[in-house]
Amino acid sequence: PPMPVPYDIISLKGESKKMSSSLGNLVTLGESLQIIPPEILRYFTFKSRPDRQLNFDPELGLYVLMDEYARTEAETLGGQDPEFKRAWQIANLSGDEHVISTVPFSHMVTVYQTASGDIDTIFDLLKRTGHEKAAQSQQAAIKKELGYIKRWLDKFAPEKVRFSVQTEPPKGELSEAKLNFLKLLRGKLKTSDMSPDNIHNSVYEASVEAELKPSEAFQTIYELFLNKTYGPKVGFFLACLDRDFVLKRLELEK
């Protein structure tokens, strides 16, 4: 006789009840496949026991899931034996091809928005931010992934990860300490390379010299470039932008 297989439901993260259209807490299979490849959706279900309730998070949880899959895929294709190797083997249908790139999903989201979705600019930014190998060898996977990122940003991404680079600096007066911080930061970046690590360290050093709290320093940069009080990791973000554009934006007068 057939063997009974107990299984539980898939719920949205943060919901105590199962998904239902009448409750308005439903993400359909079709909607899910707009923001996540089918291989990764299968991986999401196969890596857990069927009798365990799963919580699907179409917002920030997607960062974790996409990066975990990419890491499992890269390690498996590289001959290693990661924790969820078997789940990847069952879920994957593309053989030895990458379903998504090895570039961290959060960085891809930052690059996509910084480049306003322009493909050529995206590949240029990936090469400038330490992902030259992936940009050269995983072009098909990256282009496919960008489609998922666009649809995710349009429909499910939380507001705190969405941004657009402002063409003009925001209106408003800055404090003496913030103006001094920007001057010091510009001086440091003008005479050094624009690598993510160097930018991050320069921001911290300039904030200390200007006697400004690091949190206020990072917030000042977000306000200056994004007109927001938050944003992506400053080092990688500024490294993605044109060097002359960054230096010009930091050149504010009292």
N, C-alpha and C positions, 0 to 999 in steps of 0.2 A: 504493500500500500504506500501511497505518497507519504513522505516524511513531513511532519508539520514544521514550518519555519516561522517562529514568532517574529514579528516586526513591529516597529513603532513608527510614529509619524515624523514628518519634517515640519518644523515650525519656524516662523520668523524670529530672529533674535529679539529678546525683550518682550515677546508675547507669551502669555500663559495659556492661551487657547490655540487650537489648531487653525491653520489658514482657512479662511472662508470668505467668499465674495460678499456675503451678507454682512459680515463684520468689518469689511474693508481692510483686512490684513492679509490680502492675497497677492502673491507674486506668482504668476502662471509659469509653466514650463517654457512657453514661447517667449515670455518676457525675460526669463533667466538666460535663455540662449542668445539673447541680444547683447548681453553684457559679459558672458562667460562662454568659452568654447565647450562643446559637448563633452570632450575628453575630460575636462576639469570638473564638470558637473557630475560625470560618472565617478571620477576619482573621489569627489566629496562624499558620495554615498558608499563607495566600496571600501574606503579606508576605516570604516567603523562597523561594529557588529550590527546586524539587522534589527536586533531587539533593543537598540539604543535610540532614544529620541535625538534627532539632529536639529540644530539651530542654524538656519541659513541667514547670513547677514549680507545683504546686497550693498551695504554702505562701506564702512571702513574694514569690515571683516573680509572684504574682497581682497584687500592688500595682503593679508596674511595667507589666504587660500592660494592666490595666484603665485606668490613668492614661494610658498611651500611646494606647490606642484612643480614650478620651474627648477627648484633645487633638487627635488626628487628625480625629475627627468634628467637633469644634467649629470647627477651622480650615477644614475643607472646607465645612461649612455656612455659614461666614462668608465664603466666596469666596476663601480662600487656597489655596495649593498645597503642602501638607506632603509630607514624604518618602514616606509610605505611603498617599497619597491614592487611588491606583488599587486597592490592596488593600482599602481601606475601601469603595470603590464596588462592588467585586465581592462583598464579604462582606455588605454591608448590604442589608436588604430592607425597611426601614421608611421609605424616602423621606427627608423632611426632619425626621423626628422623632428625638429623642435616644434611643439605646438605653440608655445610662446617663447619669447627670448629670455636669455639669462640676465637681462638688465632688470634690476629691481622694479617692481610695478609702480611703486611710489615715485621713483625717478622718471619713469616713462610718462607718468601723469604730469609731473612738473615740466618735463621737456615739451610735451605736447602742447600745454597751455602757453609756455613761454614762446614757442614757435607759432602760436595761433593755428596749429594744425598743418602747417606747411611741411610736406614730406622732405624736401631737400634740406630745409633748415633743421628739421628734427635729426636727420642723419649727421649733419655737420655738428650739432650740439652734442650728440652721443659720442662722437669721436673726440670732441674737446673736453669731455668730462669723464674720460677714462674707460669708455666702452667701445673703443675702436674695433676690437676683435669681433664683438657681437654685431656691430654695424656693418662689418664686411662679410661675415659668414652666415648671419641669420636675417638677411634682408626680408625674405618672404615671411618669416614668422613675425618680424617687427611690423611690417605693413598690415598684416592680418590683425595683430594685436591693437594697432592704433584705431581700427574700426570699433573694437569692443570698448576702448577707452573713451572714444567720442560719445558713444551711446550711453555709457555709464555716467559720464559727466552731465549729459543732457537730462538724464532721468533719475539716477539714484545717488550720485555723489553728494555727500553732505556739503553744506555751504562753506565750511571751514577749509575744504581742500580746493575749492574753486577760486580762480583768480584770473586777472588779465593785467598785463603790464601797461601802466599808464603812459600815454605819450607825452603828457605834461605833468610837472610836479604839482601836488595838491596845494590848494590855497591854505593860508594860515601861517601864523608866526611860530617859530621854534625857539626854545629856550636857549640861553647862552651856552649851557652845557652841551646841548644837542648839536648846536652849530659848531662848537669846538670839536666835538666827537667826529662829525662829518669831515671837517677839515683835516683832522689827524688821520682818519681812515683813508681819505683821498691821497694824502701824502705817502702813506704806506703802500697802497695799491699801485700808485703811479710808478714806483721804482721796483716793483716785484712782479712775479708771475701771477696770473689770475687762476691758480688752481683752487679747487674747493677747500682743501685743508688750509692753504695760505690765507684765503679770504676769511675763513672762520676764525683763525688765530689773530688775524689783523683786526677784526671787529672787536674781539675780546680785549686785545692790547690797547686799542684806541679808546675803548670805554673806560678802562682803568686809568689811562692817562688823563682823560677828560673828567674823571671822577663822576662817571655816569654808571648806574647799575647796568650790568650786561643785558638784563631783560628789557630795560628801556632802550638800550642801543639797538637791539634786534627789532624792537617795535618801531623805532624811528626809521629803519630801513624799509620795513614793510609799508609804513605810511608813505614813504617817499616814492617807492616804486609801484606799489599796488593799491594805495589809498585804503589800506586795511591795517588792523593792529596785529595781524597774524599772517602766516604764510608758510611756504615750504622751507626746507633747510637753507639758510642764507648762503652757505658756502657754495653748494651746488647751483642754487638759483642764480646768484650773481655771475658764476662761472659760465652759465648758459647765455648770458647777455653779452652784447657787443662791448668790448673794453672801453672804447671811446664814449659810448652811451652811458656806461656806469660812471666813469670819471666826470662827465659833464653833469650828470644828475647830482653827484655829490658836491658839486661846486656851487653851493648856495652862499649868498652874501647876506649879511645882517640887514 
